[in-house]
Amino acid sequence: MERMLSWDRIRRNRLKLRDHFALNPNDLLPSLMHRNVITFIEDQQIRMKPYLPEQFEEFFDILFMKNPQECIPKFYEALVDINRESIRDFLQGVTGPSDDNRDAQF
């Protein structure tokens, strides 16, 4: 349970979320705003970045400043909202990395 309430695992795997899972932060923003994790100003700050990789970095920079005990469960709920349970399961350790990426971090 302690691992779930720390940003460490998400932080270590953030490039895998971008490159392997093709996570788009713009898909998560509405759900995270609804859950009061991301504010309107933060949403605009992320969307103002011209390129998706920059938006991705800005999104996680903002997210990692949030209280993990409060926000990690909401982050996982937002992943379910956008039908990305595979990412949630990976981050929670339910599933391992695919065979094509043996050096994924845990």
C-alpha positions as a printed NumPy array, in Angstrom:
array([[  0.   ,   0.   ,   0.   ],
       [  2.857,   2.394,   0.753],
       [  4.18 ,   2.128,  -2.801],
       [  0.749,   3.026,  -4.152],
       [  0.767,   6.239,  -2.12 ],
       [  4.087,   7.483,  -3.464],
       [  4.822,   9.098,  -6.803],
       [  8.066,   7.075,  -7.066],
       [  6.789,   4.252,  -9.263],
       [  4.912,   6.622, -11.571],
       [  7.924,   8.941, -11.734],
       [ 10.294,   6.072, -12.619],
       [  7.95 ,   4.803, -15.334],
       [  6.847,   8.095, -16.81 ],
       [  8.744,   7.595, -20.09 ],
       [  7.229,   4.131, -20.425],
       [  3.789,   5.711, -19.967],
       [  4.586,   8.113, -22.796],
       [  6.475,   5.836, -25.193],
       [  5.076,   2.34 , -24.608],
       [  1.529,   3.065, -23.439],
       [  1.154,   6.277, -25.518],
       [ -0.543,   8.061, -22.634],
       [ -1.843,  11.46 , -23.685],
       [ -2.232,  13.801, -20.703],
       [ -4.983,  15.712, -22.512],
       [ -7.172,  12.61 , -22.229],
       [ -6.776,  12.633, -18.435],
       [ -7.284,  16.337, -17.814],
       [-11.124,  16.439, -17.799],
       [-11.371,  13.588, -15.301],
       [ -8.628,  15.01 , -13.086],
       [-10.269,  18.432, -13.153],
       [-13.594,  16.846, -12.191],
       [-11.827,  15.161,  -9.251],
       [-10.193,  18.467,  -8.201],
       [ -6.673,  17.208,  -8.841],
       [ -5.915,  19.641, -11.675],
       [ -7.149,  23.226, -11.569],
       [ -8.403,  25.228, -14.523],
       [ -5.205,  27.307, -14.478],
       [ -3.046,  24.162, -14.457],
       [ -5.107,  22.708, -17.302],
       [ -4.464,  25.839, -19.358],
       [ -0.782,  25.802, -18.42 ],
       [ -0.478,  22.246, -19.769],
       [ -2.5  ,  22.861, -22.929],
       [ -0.522,  26.01 , -23.774],
       [  2.574,  23.92 , -24.463],
       [  2.801,  23.603, -28.255],
       [  3.938,  19.977, -28.475],
       [  2.62 ,  16.807, -26.873],
       [  5.97 ,  15.814, -25.266],
       [  6.097,  19.231, -23.595],
       [  2.485,  18.853, -22.438],
       [  3.346,  15.434, -21.051],
       [  6.281,  16.831, -19.053],
       [  4.279,  19.796, -17.764],
       [  1.409,  17.507, -16.763],
       [  3.635,  15.265, -14.661],
       [  5.615,  18.17 , -13.214],
       [  2.325,  19.575, -11.912],
       [  0.95 ,  16.2  , -10.821],
       [  4.076,  15.296,  -8.834],
       [  3.673,  18.437,  -6.712],
       [  0.301,  17.153,  -5.478],
       [ -0.32 ,  15.174,  -2.3  ],
       [  0.159,  11.527,  -3.349],
       [ -2.17 ,  10.098,  -0.676],
       [ -5.012,  12.162,  -2.085],
       [ -4.148,  12.251,  -5.775],
       [ -2.756,   8.846,  -6.727],
       [ -6.116,   7.068,  -6.209],
       [ -7.787,   9.793,  -8.272],
       [ -5.115,   9.41 , -10.971],
       [ -5.899,   5.678, -11.152],
       [ -9.638,   6.433, -11.318],
       [ -8.995,   8.849, -14.181],
       [ -7.104,   6.115, -16.047],
       [-10.164,   3.862, -15.684],
       [-12.395,   6.709, -16.904],
       [-10.458,   6.815, -20.187],
       [-10.343,   3.001, -20.482],
       [ -6.621,   2.758, -19.724],
       [ -6.883,   0.105, -17.017],
       [ -3.766,  -1.535, -18.446],
       [ -1.729,   1.484, -17.322],
       [ -3.31 ,   1.421, -13.868],
       [ -2.643,  -2.306, -13.549],
       [  0.967,  -1.87 , -14.658],
       [  1.578,   0.938, -12.162],
       [ -0.052,  -1.026,  -9.351],
       [  2.117,  -4.044, -10.163],
       [ -0.8  ,  -6.216, -11.276],
       [  0.804,  -6.785, -14.67 ],
       [  4.442,  -6.706, -15.661],
       [  5.992,  -5.033, -18.658],
       [  5.454,  -6.606, -22.034],
       [  8.13 ,  -8.97 , -23.317],
       [  9.315,  -6.387, -25.827],
       [ 10.61 ,  -4.111, -23.046],
       [ 12.475,  -6.219, -20.508],
       [ 14.308,  -3.31 , -18.912],
       [ 11.213,  -1.427, -17.813],
       [ 11.589,  -0.063, -14.321],
       [  9.48 ,  -1.017, -11.334]])
